[in-house]
Amino acid sequence: MKSITTAQSKTQLKINGDRLNQSIARLAQIGKLPDGGVKRIAYSKEDVAARKLVTDWMLKAQMEVRVDTAGNIIGRYLGKNPALSAIATGSHIDTVPCGGHYDGAYGVLAGLEVVRVLQENKIRLDRSLEVIVFTDEEGTMIGSKAISGRVIGDPGYYRRPDGTDIYTCLERIGGDWQKIAQARRSEQDIAAFVELHVEQGPVLESMHKQIGVVEGIVGQRRFNISVKGSANHAGTTPMQMRCDALVAAAQVVLAVNQIGNTPGQQVATVGKMQVLPNAANVVPGWVEMSLDIRDLSSLHIDSLLEQLRSHLEEIAIATHTQIRLHPCLHNEPALAEPSIQKAIARSCEKLNLNYTYLPSRASHDAQEMAQITDMGMIFVPSTQGVSHDASEYTSPEQCTQGANVLLMSLMQLAKIH
């Protein structure tokens, strides 16, 4: 076997861009929709067919392949020291109901392409390399949560919208709910995890950057905000005598927008609202809305929420309403390991690709992997920032560039220091 320290492997080893992009196009045929999008819901017959295709590709690349009890497909390309903890990469191949070709699938197929190139060049890294296809990222993230040991114990939580239970779902793909705890991994198994993904946002394209070095995956807090006023006749109630819950709610939306626009990288969104009694001739007496706020720093999120609570108190007094925040989701940030960020940046520099540092504001399997090992992420641009849609697009050249960064980063991380 060749050594990865040869000048040829350092300067000339590249992934096969044509093959990578052909693989992306081939996988997108499974679950293809009339508009060119992809519907490959977890546990569906399309998901099962896609999993078989990727497994076959892994086997042809001389990988050892197994399916754990959470249904994760784990392809292992043995290193020179198989007893050492592995370096892992991967993502998911399930989609939203009207998804595109790249979300998740790109990261899996780029990892596979890395192995193909290593195998063709008869290169074994010091550490083994794993490519993981995580189960149901778009729904429950049960695959990566099982690996991190954070699966919710109630099987009812994982029941599908069509009523199918998790026992049946996992059985379809080779998993086993009764033994799902056995899927848990640790840093003794995996030394580092790097996920390559399309950005799913407009930042890289707007900055004319080829690669994003992800600083971490933002923490997320979600609340229901209730506004209680007094319903009354829209014609007979004078304006100055109203307790209009919708007027108060409108001010709440503006307050959320204001804190989202304060200095920093946070985002804050009201995306859902219900008005009661929701009649044209009635002053609204009740409004319930959502709040989603995200940032890389939990302390910063806490500070922003304190500012918002102060605004809500002022709005409630001014509008003669009662406003309450009800928490319903709390995800802590997952920071990328600085040494992995440096490895990604060095790879970009060697490949003459410009890059920038940025957070991931969407959740990924890497968020769970960060619970058990060092984590990093690489982003490539998404045209117009579109994702979860048939028009999602990242050019073949951009896909190739990101995969080459992944290759060089994994080779650096797999060396024994």
Secondary structure as the mmCIF struct_conf table of DSSP 4:
data_model
#
loop_
_struct_conf.conf_type_id
_struct_conf.id
_struct_conf.beg_label_comp_id
_struct_conf.beg_label_asym_id
_struct_conf.beg_label_seq_id
_struct_conf.end_label_comp_id
_struct_conf.end_label_asym_id
_struct_conf.end_label_seq_id
STRN STRN1 LYS A 2 LYS A 2
TURN_TY1_P TURN_TY1_P1 ILE A 4 THR A 5
BEND BEND1 THR A 6 THR A 6
HELX_RH_AL_P HELX_RH_AL_P1 ALA A 7 THR A 11
TURN_TY1_P TURN_TY1_P2 GLN A 12 GLN A 12
HELX_RH_AL_P HELX_RH_AL_P2 GLY A 17 ALA A 28
TURN_TY1_P TURN_TY1_P3 GLN A 29 GLY A 31
STRN STRN2 LYS A 32 LYS A 32
TURN_TY1_P TURN_TY1_P4 PRO A 34 ASP A 35
BEND BEND2 GLY A 36 GLY A 36
STRN STRN3 VAL A 38 VAL A 38
TURN_TY1_P TURN_TY1_P5 ALA A 42 TYR A 43
BEND BEND3 SER A 44 SER A 44
HELX_RH_AL_P HELX_RH_AL_P3 LYS A 45 LYS A 60
TURN_TY1_P TURN_TY1_P6 ALA A 61 GLN A 62
STRN STRN4 GLU A 64 VAL A 67
TURN_TY1_P TURN_TY1_P7 THR A 69 ALA A 70
STRN STRN5 ILE A 73 TYR A 77
BEND BEND4 LYS A 80 LYS A 80
TURN_TY1_P TURN_TY1_P8 PRO A 82 ALA A 83
BEND BEND5 LEU A 84 LEU A 84
HELX_LH_PP_P HELX_LH_PP_P1 SER A 85 SER A 85
STRN STRN6 ALA A 86 HIS A 92
TURN_TY1_P TURN_TY1_P9 PRO A 97 CYS A 98
STRN STRN7 GLY A 99 GLY A 99
BEND BEND6 HIS A 101 TYR A 102
TURN_TY1_P TURN_TY1_P10 ASP A 103 GLY A 104
HELX_RH_AL_P HELX_RH_AL_P4 ALA A 105 GLU A 120
TURN_TY1_P TURN_TY1_P11 ASN A 121 LYS A 122
STRN STRN8 ILE A 123 ILE A 123
BEND BEND7 ASP A 126 ARG A 127
STRN STRN9 LEU A 129 PHE A 134
BEND BEND8 THR A 135 THR A 135
TURN_TY1_P TURN_TY1_P12 GLU A 137 THR A 140
HELX_RH_AL_P HELX_RH_AL_P5 ILE A 142 SER A 148
TURN_TY1_P TURN_TY1_P13 GLY A 149 GLY A 149
BEND BEND9 GLY A 153 GLY A 153
HELX_RH_3T_P HELX_RH_3T_P1 PRO A 155 TYR A 158
TURN_TY1_P TURN_TY1_P14 PRO A 161 ASP A 162
BEND BEND10 GLY A 163 GLY A 163
HELX_RH_AL_P HELX_RH_AL_P6 ILE A 166 ARG A 172
TURN_TY1_P TURN_TY1_P15 ILE A 173 GLY A 174
HELX_RH_3T_P HELX_RH_3T_P2 TRP A 177 ALA A 183
TURN_TY1_P TURN_TY1_P16 GLU A 187 ASP A 189
STRN STRN10 ILE A 190 VAL A 198
BEND BEND11 GLY A 201 PRO A 202
HELX_RH_AL_P HELX_RH_AL_P7 VAL A 203 MET A 207
TURN_TY1_P TURN_TY1_P17 HIS A 208 HIS A 208
BEND BEND12 GLN A 210 GLN A 210
STRN STRN11 ILE A 211 ILE A 217
HELX_LH_PP_P HELX_LH_PP_P2 VAL A 218 VAL A 218
STRN STRN12 GLY A 219 LYS A 228
STRN STRN13 ASN A 232 HIS A 233
TURN_TY1_P TURN_TY1_P18 ALA A 234 THR A 236
BEND BEND13 THR A 237 THR A 237
HELX_RH_3T_P HELX_RH_3T_P3 MET A 239 MET A 241
HELX_RH_AL_P HELX_RH_AL_P8 ALA A 245 GLY A 260
TURN_TY1_P TURN_TY1_P19 ASN A 261 ASN A 261
BEND BEND14 THR A 262 GLN A 265
STRN STRN14 VAL A 267 THR A 269
STRN STRN15 MET A 273 LEU A 276
BEND BEND15 PRO A 277 PRO A 277
TURN_TY1_P TURN_TY1_P20 ALA A 280 ASN A 281
STRN STRN16 VAL A 282 VAL A 283
STRN STRN17 TRP A 286 ASP A 295
BEND BEND16 LEU A 296 LEU A 296
HELX_RH_AL_P HELX_RH_AL_P9 SER A 298 THR A 319
TURN_TY1_P TURN_TY1_P21 HIS A 320 HIS A 320
STRN STRN18 GLN A 322 ASN A 331
STRN STRN19 ALA A 334 LEU A 335
HELX_LH_PP_P HELX_LH_PP_P3 ALA A 336 GLU A 337
HELX_RH_AL_P HELX_RH_AL_P10 PRO A 338 LYS A 350
TURN_TY1_P TURN_TY1_P22 LEU A 351 ASN A 352
STRN STRN20 TYR A 355 SER A 360
BEND BEND17 ALA A 362 ALA A 362
HELX_RH_AL_P HELX_RH_AL_P11 ASP A 365 MET A 369
TURN_TY1_P TURN_TY1_P23 ALA A 370 ILE A 372
BEND BEND18 THR A 373 THR A 373
STRN STRN21 ASP A 374 VAL A 380
HELX_RH_3T_P HELX_RH_3T_P4 THR A 383 GLY A 385
BEND BEND19 HIS A 388 ASP A 389
TURN_TY1_P TURN_TY1_P24 ALA A 390 SER A 391
HELX_RH_AL_P HELX_RH_AL_P12 PRO A 396 LEU A 413
TURN_TY1_P TURN_TY1_P25 ALA A 414 ALA A 414
BEND BEND20 LYS A 415 LYS A 415
#
